[in-house]
């Protein structure tokens, strides 16, 4: 399994130009194909799209060489997907006088909502709740605060309450969380599964 640093480096392959692709081919022991890749303007963006027939068209006759390159390209795709899914969409904390000194902090990615909840005098408990476990999300506007309520199938956290500033900040946060949840549902090939949202 690749480290986080390696995953980040691998996910950046799409920004490579023909020069970087050529250098990578050299490090892979496939430098003899560098000219063909450069001639055909294969950048990092195209590299991750290459398939077996494309490699034949580029003059890569050796089955072993094709398999070696395709295996590395597969790792690039996985790394890019992991990096994208772990990209932080929003970071926020509970907003109110009650939570002012030791607020619960939240981090939203495309796949989970991370909670860092104050425990005791100086500790925090970290809990990740997968977005696919959400069953409902709603917002209630109060006089001083807005409350975003998330229901889940997770028995350890059946309901998550987020206290936000009243008005536009709360509505925007609700829309970001709801959007991430809906995208996750689409990716999981369960469109509409359990989705009921209340505005």
Residue pairs with C-beta under 8 A, 6 or more apart in sequence:
2 10
2 75
2 79
6 79
7 79
7 82
7 83
8 79
8 83
10 75
10 76
10 79
10 80
11 76
11 79
11 80
11 82
11 83
11 84
12 44
13 24
13 44
13 47
13 48
13 76
13 79
13 80
14 44
14 45
14 48
14 80
15 44
16 24
16 43
16 44
16 47
17 43
17 44
18 37
18 38
18 41
18 42
18 43
20 44
21 37
21 38
21 42
21 43
21 44
21 47
22 31
22 34
22 37
22 38
25 31
25 33
25 34
25 37
26 34
28 68
28 69
28 72
29 68
30 65
30 68
30 69
33 58
33 59
33 60
33 65
36 58
36 59
36 60
37 58
40 58
42 50
42 58
47 73
47 76
48 73
48 76
48 77
48 80
50 69
50 70
50 73
51 70
52 66
52 70
55 65
55 66
55 69
55 70
56 66
60 66
60 69
84 110
85 109
85 110
85 111
86 109
86 110
86 111
87 109
87 110
88 107
88 108
88 109
89 108
89 109
89 110
89 176
89 180
90 106
90 107
90 108
90 173
90 176
90 177
91 105
91 106
91 107
91 108
92 105
92 106
92 108
92 162
92 164
92 173
93 99
93 103
93 104
93 105
93 106
94 103
94 104
94 106
94 162
94 163
94 164
95 103
95 145
95 163
95 164
95 165
96 144
96 145
96 163
99 163
102 118
103 118
104 115
104 116
104 117
104 118
105 115
105 116
105 124
106 113
106 114
106 115
106 116
106 162
107 113
107 114
107 116
108 114
108 176
108 177
108 180
109 180
110 131
110 180
110 183
110 184
111 130
111 131
111 132
111 184
112 128
112 129
112 130
112 131
113 128
113 129
113 131
113 150
113 160
113 177
114 126
114 127
114 128
114 129
115 125
115 126
115 127
115 128
115 129
115 157
115 160
116 124
116 125
116 126
117 124
117 125
117 127
118 124
119 125
127 156
127 157
129 150
129 152
129 154
129 157
129 160
130 154
131 180
131 181
131 184
131 185
132 184
132 185
132 188
133 152
133 153
133 154
134 150
134 151
134 152
134 181
134 194
135 151
135 152
135 153
135 194
135 196
136 149
136 150
136 151
136 194
136 196
136 197
136 198
137 148
137 149
137 150
137 151
137 174
137 177
137 178
137 181
137 197
137 198
138 148
138 149
138 197
138 198
138 199
139 146
139 147
139 148
139 149
139 170
139 171
139 174
139 198
139 199
140 146
140 147
140 149
141 166
141 167
141 170
142 166
143 166
144 166
145 163
145 164
145 165
145 166
145 170
146 163
146 164
146 165
146 166
146 167
146 170
146 171
146 174
147 161
147 162
147 163
147 164
148 161
148 162
148 164
148 170
148 173
148 174
148 177
149 159
149 160
149 161
149 162
150 159
150 160
150 161
150 162
150 177
151 158
151 159
152 158
152 159
152 160
162 173
162 177
164 170
164 173
164 174
174 199
178 197
181 195
182 195
185 191
185 192
185 193
185 194
185 195
